[in-house]
Amino acid sequence: MSKQAGTDDEDEVRRQTVAEFKEAVNMTPAQLEKWLDTDDSKRVGQKHGNAESTGHQSGRRIVELLHWHVQDLSAADIAHMRKVVGYIHRHLAQGPAKSDPASSDWRYSLMNWGHDPEKK
């Protein structure tokens, strides 16, 4: 395989990842920042001790990524975008555990990752 072909493949994966990220993350940076400041946002998610939850940390990084230009994204940024897309798709497939999804931890967790299932 030529060096150019590898670069073209990497560029295509990068474009696809960014497109999937933009489709999965349906909250604006301002909406996500406001959400991350709430008690419900800080309450939900997987934590290690009293540390910030994984989803809450990811939400702060998502806000940063939403502000950056595609050409400025690093390989680590693209990898995080893939992680976000995977999480959102898996979590959506699970569905809410209680009858009222609007106020469920399921929704709140998704919102920490930049996706509000109630947003139309």
Secondary structure as GFF3:
##gff-version 3
##sequence-region A 1 120
A	DSSP	alpha_helix	3	24	.	.	.	ID=ss1
A	DSSP	alpha_helix	29	36	.	.	.	ID=ss2
A	DSSP	alpha_helix	39	43	.	.	.	ID=ss3
A	DSSP	alpha_helix	54	67	.	.	.	ID=ss4
A	DSSP	three_ten_helix	70	72	.	.	.	ID=ss5
A	DSSP	alpha_helix	75	94	.	.	.	ID=ss6
A	DSSP	three_ten_helix	101	103	.	.	.	ID=ss7
A	DSSP	alpha_helix	105	112	.	.	.	ID=ss8
###
